[in-house]
Amino acid sequence: MPKPLKFDSSLLKPKDGEEIWRGALAPIYEIQRAGEFRAKIETWDLGGSMLLTSHSAKDEVQFQRTRRRIATSGVDHYLVHCLLGGELVSEFASGQQNVPLRSVAVRDMAVENIGFARDAPMLTLSIPRAALDRRMPEGSRLHGASFDARDPIGALVSSHICALAQTLTAMTEDESRTAADATLGLLAACLLPKVERAASRDDPRLAPMLRAQAMSLIERRLGESDFDAEALRRELKMSRTALYGLFAENGGVARQIRARRLDEAMRRLADPRHARQRIAEIAFAVGFSSEPTFNRAFRERFGCSPGEARADVDARSAKPAAAQQPAGQPTNEIAAKYQAAIRGVSG
């Protein structure tokens, strides 16, 4: 298979190395760190279906998956972390979790969370949501699933991921695809006792296909201000109770529609192709009939105003070209290549 994508900050000037490292991880996390900067990344593409990444960074690093990053990154997958040393702690709505050494923990990239790592080398599998979801029971919730340090099943999964990192470079593309499929099967079998299940409903129409159909309708009609839960119910020919059940864990249908409208607005505000479009035009384009209502809802979801979100993008775009592409450092291509790989995982 092709050689793994590699990055080593020790081969670069510190400022250039950190710029590249942050750029490589930008599709996934907002990063804060303290102490001396030193980091390494090595990434293998398992036949295009998923990635395996070896990552290490010196001292303390905070990795934050914010609602804003979720909306703008175009990344929708799971991360399966295998911690090889140091400390890794995650905080999310349901509490705090210390990831055991030589075990694994799952993170859903659609869920807001903050990770705190200290001298924590790890291996991480990046898996498209659909690739793992179709091997799990309907309604499975994988975020936060993990194994205790002494759990032999956790040790089995961890050993498999470590062995994968040691052997992938020597594999052909066909062999790497076989390894990826076997890895998904092993993960699904081992995670099955760990997952939470969404509340079951009696209505037989509540199938994954029906939810996908509902989401497709929502996406197609985001710009129609009169498209609401009742309009969706009529198109799907469902009862209100059954429709609510499809989105109960998201707070209901109306909340889901509004969330998707706001996420699309944030995506457009962060997209240079919409730089000339006024904020009011974006609000109306995603189905809001009132700019003040849009502004309030946007701040509630993202913690900033639409104008502040656009200003942040403009400030990043205004950086000197020399700061974005250090002269004489061809290895800065890793940021673009790693971002392309990560986004390819979710496609």
N, C-alpha and C positions, 0 to 999 in steps of 0.2 A: 504494500500500500504506500501512498505518498508519505514522505517524511513528516513527522509531527511539526507543528508550528511552535517555535521556541522563542522565549524572551528571557533575557538575563540582564538586570539593571547594572550589574557590575561591569558590563562591557560598554556602558554609556556614561555620559556626564549625569550626575544625580538629578538635576532639573529636567533634562531631556528624558531620562529613564522614567521618572514619575509621571511626566506628561503622557508618555506612551502607555504606561501601565493603567492610568486612569481612563485613557481613551479605550483601551481594550475591554475594560469592565463596564464602561458607560451604559451599554444596553441593559444591564442587569441592576446595577447598584449606584446609589449616591454614596460617596466614600469620604470619611474623615479619618485622619490618622495622626499618631504622635510618635516621636522618636526618630531614629535614623531610618532613612528609606533604603530598603534593599528587598528586591522581589524577584521571583522566577515564575514563569508560566511555561508549561508544555502541554499542547493540546493535540489529541488524535481524533480524526473524523472516522466514525465507525460506519462507513458506507453511506454517509449522508443522512442516516436516520437518527443518530445521536452522537454526542461528543463525550470524550473522557479528558478531563483536564487535571494536571498536577499543578498546584499553586502553593507558593509559600511567600510570606512577607514578614519582615522583621518588626518586632515591637507590637504596639497596639494599632488595630485597624477596626473601624466601624463600617459595616456594610449595611446600608439602609435601602429597603425596597419600599418606596413611598407610593401612595396612590397616583401621584403625578408621574413617577417613573413607569408604573404599570400601564398608564394610559398612553404614554408616548413611545415606549420602547419597541412595540411590535413583537414582543417576546411572550410566548405563552407555553410554558413547559414546567417540568419538575426538575429540581436539583436534588441529587442524592449524594450527600456529603459523607466521606469516609475520613475521619480525623486520624492523623498519624502522629501528632505530637502537640504540645502546648495546650491552649484552652480555646474553646469555641462555645459561646453562649448566645442563644437566640431569645428574643422577646417578641411576642405577638399577643393578640387580643386575649387568648385563653391562658396566658401566663408566660413563665420563663422556663427555658430548657437548656441544660448543660449537655452537650454532645459527648458521649463517652469515647474514650480513646479506643482505637481499633474496632469501632463499631460504626453504624451508619444512622443518618437521620435524613428525613425527606422534607423539602421545602417546596411549597406550591407558589410559583411566581405570580399567581393572581391574588395572593394574600399579602397584605402589608406586614412587614416584619423588620426587625433590626438584629444584625449579628455582630457580636463583639469577639474579635479574634486576637490572641496574643501569642506570637511566635508559633503559629498553628499551621504547619504543612498539612495539606489535605489533598485527597483525590475526589473529584466531583464528576458525577455523570449528569449530563444535561439531556433530558428526555422529552420529546414532544408529548404534550398532554394526551393526545389521542392514542399514541403508541402504548402508553401504560394503562389508560382508562379502559380501553377495550379488553384488557385482560383482567379487569377487576369487576366486582359486582356493581350493578347500577347504584348510583348514589354514594359511592365510596368517597370518603374524605381522607386524603393522604397527607395533608400538611401536618407536620409535627410527629408523624409516625417514626418511631425509633426503637432501638433495642438496648437493654441494660448492658453494662460492660461485661457481665459474666454470662450473657445469653449466648448459647452455642450457635443459634441460628444467625444472630447478628455477627458473630465471628465468621461464620460460613460466608455470608454476603461480603463482609469486609475482605476476607482472604481472596474471594473471587475477583473483586475490583482491583486489588493489589496485583494479582496474577495477570489480569487483563493489561494493566499498565506495563508490566514487564515483557509481555509477549506481542503486543499490538504492532510494534514497528516491523517485526519480522513477518507479519501476516500479509497475504494477498488481499485484494479488495473483496473477493468472494469469501475468504476466510473471516475477514473482519465483519462482514454482514452476518455470517453464521454466528460469530461470537456475540454480536449485538442482539440477535434474536434469542439466543440462549440466555443472555444476561437479563433480558426483559422477562423471560419465562421464570427464571430463578427469583427475580425481584418480586414478581406478582405472587408467586407461591409463598414466599417468605413474609411478605407484607400483609397477606390476607388476614391473619389473626390480629393484626395491629390497627387496621383501618377503622374509622368511625363510619357508620352508615347514616345517610339522611333518613329522616322519618319516612317509613313506608306508607303508601296510600292504597286504598282499595280500588280506585278507578283504574281499570286496565289500560286506559289510553295514556297513562303517564309513563311513556317509554322514552328512551333517549332520542329516538327519531322524532317524536313529537316536540320535545324541547328544542331540538335542533331546528325544526320547522318554525317554531315560535321565534327563536333568535334570528333566523334568516329574515322573517317578516319585520322584526324590529329594526334590523340593520338597513333593510331596503327603504324603510319609511321613516327614518329618523328625522328627516327634514319636514315632515308634515305635522304642523302644530296641533291638528285635530286628531292625530293618531294617538290613542290612549289604550288603557287596559280593556275598555269595553269594545273598541274597534278590533283589537287583537282577538278578543273572545269570539266576536261575531265571525271573523275570518276563519278561525280554527273550529268553530261550531262546538264549543265546549261550555260547560257550566262554569260559573264564577269560582266555585270551590275547587274544581279540578284545575283550572288555569292558575289559581293562586298556588296550588300545590306544586306546580312546576317551578315556581320561583320563591317558595317559602323561605329557603335558606338565604335568599338575597333580599329579604324584607318585603317581598311582594312584587307584583307585576309593574305597578306604577313606578316604584322605586328603581326597578331594573331598567325601565325605559329611560327615566331621567338620568340614571348613572351612565348609560351608554351615550346619551346626548352630550353629557358633560365631558366624558372621555374623548369623544370625537372632537369637541370644541378644543380641548387641550392639545390633542394631536395636531389640529390645524394651526393653533397658535405657535406650536413648536416647529412647524414645517415652513421652511423658507419660501416655498411656492405660494403660500398664503400671506406673505409678508405685507402685501399691498391691500389686503382685505381688512376693512375696518372691523373692530370687535363687534359692533352691533350687527354687521352683516353676517359674521360667523354665528352669532347667537340665533339669528333668524334662520340661517341655513341648516342648523341642527334642531330646529323645531321649537325654539322659544319665541313666544309672541311679545315678550316684554324684556327689554334690556335690564331694568333694575332686578327683575325676578331672576334672570340669568346670572347677573353679578352676585347676588346673594347665594344662589345655589352653588355657583362655582367656588366661591370662597369657603363655603361649608364643606365642599368635597376636597379641595386641594390646599386650603389654608392660605390662599393668596388671591388677589384679584386677577381678572383676565389681563389687565394692563401690566401688572407686576410679572405675570408669567411671560408675557411677550417681551418685556424689558430684559428679563434674564436671558432669553434666547438671543436678543439683539446684542447684549453685552458679550456673550460667548462668541458670537459671530464677528465681533469687532476686534478680537484678539489679533495681534500682528501675525502675519503668515509665518514669520520665523519662530514664533512661540508654538504654533501648531505643528510645524514640520522642521525640526532641528536640522540645520544645514549639515550635510555630509554624514547623515545617520540613516542609511537605507533601512535599518531594522525598525524604523518607525512604521513601516508597512504592517507590522504585526497588529497594530490597533485596528486598522481597516480590515485586515484579513480575519482577525478574531471576531470583530463585530459581524462581518459577513457570515462567518461560520455559525455564530450564535443565532443570528436571525434566520439562517437557513434551517436550523433545528426546528424553529417554530412554524415554518412554512409548510 
